[in-house]
Amino acid sequence: MNNNLTLEQQITQVQATFISKVYGWMSCALVVTGIVAIWAATTPAVLEFIFPASGSMMTFYLLIAAEFGAVIYLTARIDKMSAETAGTVFLLYSVLNGLTLSVVFLMYTSSSIASTFLVTAVTFGVMSVYGYTTKKDLTSFGNLVFMALIGLVIASVVNIFMQSEMMYWIITYAGVLIFVGLTAYDTQKIKRMAAADDGVEVYQKKAIYGALTLYLDFVNLFLYLLRLLGDRK
């Protein structure tokens, strides 16, 4: 009985250490993204590069494509790359995301961005704590939310052509709910990734992968909440 209790305590300690490492990477990436976004939005030369006076969106779309490429490369190749390379790719992605998110500072007031970020942080924190502490298995729930996410992506693409305001708001509210749910599910999933017998290299790469997952949840939740709470300029 005592041995089982000791083992349970060891597992809990390993999981707590691992999740703190995950949050460390995620927080670092969010800080990088925020700094780059503010820098880009307040530097005329960078803005001209991303959003030229000619009205061309080519650079912006290339940056988005580079972001997708970085995420796909990291998730597909992380087992075969070193922890240092994985960390570099993750931080590079956060820089690219900061460049594209500079558009947020052009569209919304700084005060509404700050208040929405606070709401996002609180909501994310609450759901992440729930996902970490709940004894309920969220696997089935996570599968449903993931399928809803696929539907959300398809609906968003369709609405690019339809330009329906009603669909826009339906997508927005659905997006908030989906990423709130994903935050809890992904936190529980990442908690279960921790293992005492992982080597240092594998441990670091798992932490980076988990950080990327939660980073995406946080950023997407922020963007959907900004649609609802942000004041446009």
N, C-alpha and C positions, 0 to 999 in steps of 0.2 A: 504493500500500500504506500509506504514511505518512498520506495523507489519510483513508483508511478507518479507520485506527487512531485518528486524531484525532477523527473523527466518532463512533466508538464510545465514546471517552472522554467526549465531550460528552453523548451520550445517557445514559451511566451517571451522569454528574454531575447531569443534569436529573432523572433518576429518583430519585436519592438525596435531592436537595433536596425533591422533591415528596413522597416517602414520609415524610420528616421532618415536613413540614407536616401531612400526614394524621395522623400519630401525635400531633402537637401538639394538634390539634383533638380527637382521640379522648381523649387523656389529660385535657384540660381538662374535657370532658363527663363523664368518669368521676369526676373529683374533685368536680364540681358534684353529680352524682347521689349520691355517697357522703356529702357534707356534708349535703345536704337529707334523705337517708334517716335519718341519725343524729339530725339536728335534729328531724325529725318524730316519730321513735320516742321521743325524750326530752322532748317538749313535750306535756303532757296536753291542752291545748286543741286542738292539731293532731290528735292521736290521736282525740279525741272528735269532731272534724269528719269525719275519714276513716272511723273505726269507732265510730259512736255507741253509747251504752249500750243503745239500743233493739234493737241487733242488725241494723239495716238496713245493707245493703251497697251502697246506691244511689250514695253519693258515690264509693266505691271503684271501682265499675263505670263511673261517669261519667269518672273520671280515666283509666281504661284506654281508654275510647272516645276521649278527648281525645288520648291518646298515639298511638293508631292514626291519628287524624285528622291529627296533626302529621307523622307519618312519610309518610303518603300524600300530603299536601299538598307536603311538601318534595321527595319523589322525583318527583312529577308536574309540579311547577311550577318546579323549580330553574333550568331553562334560561331562564325568563321573569322571574325575580326577581333582584334585586341580590345581590351577595355578602354585603352587610351584613344584608339580610333573611334570607338563607339561614342565616347564622350565628346570627341571633337565634332563628329557628325551631328550629334544632338545639339551642341551649342551653335554650330553653323546653321542648323535649322531654325533655332530661336532667333538668330540674327536676321535671317531671311524673312521670318514671320514678323519681326519688328519693322522691317522695311515696308511690307505690304500693309501692316496695321497702322502705319502712319496716316493712312486715309481716314482713320477714325477721328484723329485730331483735326482733320479738315472739315469733317461733317458734323461733329458734335461739340458742345461746349465743354471746356475743361472741368467745370464743376460737376456736370452730369456724368462725365467719364469717371471722375473720382468716386462719386457716390455709387455709381453702378458697380465699380470695382469692389467697393466695400460690401455691397449686397452680395456680389458673387462670392467673395471670400468667405463671408459668413455662411451662406447657403452651402457652398462647397465643403466648408469645414464641418458643418453639422452632418451632412450626408456621408462624408468620409469617416467621421467618428462612428456613425451608425453602421456603416459597412464593416468597419474594423471590429466593433464590439458585439454585433448581433450574433446570436447562436443559430439563427435561421440560415439555411442554405439558399443563397440567392441565385444559384445557377439557372434554374428555370426562368426566373424573373429576368435575369440578364439576357438569356436567349431571346425572350420576347422583346425586350428593349432594343436589342441589336437588330432584330427584324424591323422594328419600327424605325430605327435609324436608316436602314436601307430605303424604306418607303419615304422617309423625309428627304433623302438625297434625290430620289427620283422625282418627287413632287417639286423640289426646289429647281431642278433642271427644267421640268415642264413649265414652271411658272416664269422662267426666263423668257419664254416665248409667249405665254398667255398674258403675262402682266396683270394678273388678277389681284386686286387689293384684298379681297376676302381670303383668297388662298394664301396671300402673303402673311396675314395675321394668323391664320390657322397653322401655317408652318412655324411661325414665330413661337406661339404658345406650345405647340408640340415639341419644338426644339428645346425649350426650357425644361419641359417635363422629361424628355428623353435623356438629356445630359445630367439632370438631377439624379435620375435612376441609374445611369451609367456610372456616376461617381461612386455610389454605394457599392454597386456590383464590382467595379474594377478594383476598388480598395480591398474588398474581401478576396478577390482573385489574387491580387498582389501579395496580400498577407500570407496566402497559402503557398506562394512561390518560395518563401524563405525556407532554407534547410541548413541544418547545422553542419552537414558534411560537404557543403559547397566549398570549392577552393576559392582563393581570393579573387582570381580572374573571373570565374563564373559568377561569384557573388556581386562583383562590380557591374558586370554586364546585365544581370537580372535587375539590379537597382536602376540602371539607366533605362532599360526597357520599361520598367514600371513607372519611372518618372515621365517618360514620353507619353505613356497612356494617360496618366492623370493630368499632365500638361495640356493635352488635347481636350480632355473633358473640361478643364477650367477655362481655356480660351474660348471654346465654343459656347459654353454656358454664359460667359461674359458677353459675347457678341449677340446672342439671342436676347439676353436681358437688356442690353443696350438698345435694341430695337424698341423695347417696351418702355424703358425708363429714361432713355437719353433725350436731351433737348438739342434739336438740330440748330445749327447756326443759320 
